[in-house]
């Protein structure tokens, strides 16, 4: 029987107990959400929108389909998916970080 391993031991400078890790990670995403889209654009060299569109097209996403974007962050993939599925389709974005979802409120929707 295999034992589930944590990605790393607790980091006492950030959180002391293992059960505090999820709260710390959620807080990290909430605090950085406002910078996420700008950093994505910088780190991808501006190719992120093209890449997301290509990935969704290659996955066969098309008009009228329904999409669930899990760990959506600010919704960059969800917005690209919505553009592909059109008004006859639907996209639902879910993320444990309310800060990320709130930061994505300004993404253009059709």
BELURBEL-V72894 format. One record per helix or strand of 2 or more residues. SS is the DSSP state (alpha for helix, beta for strand). FROM is the first residue (numbers start at 1). LEN is the number of residues. If there is no record, write none. Layout:
ss/from/len
SS/FROM/LEN
SS/FROM/LEN
//
This chain:
ss/from/len
alpha/18/26
alpha/48/11
beta/66/5
alpha/76/10
beta/90/5
alpha/98/9
//
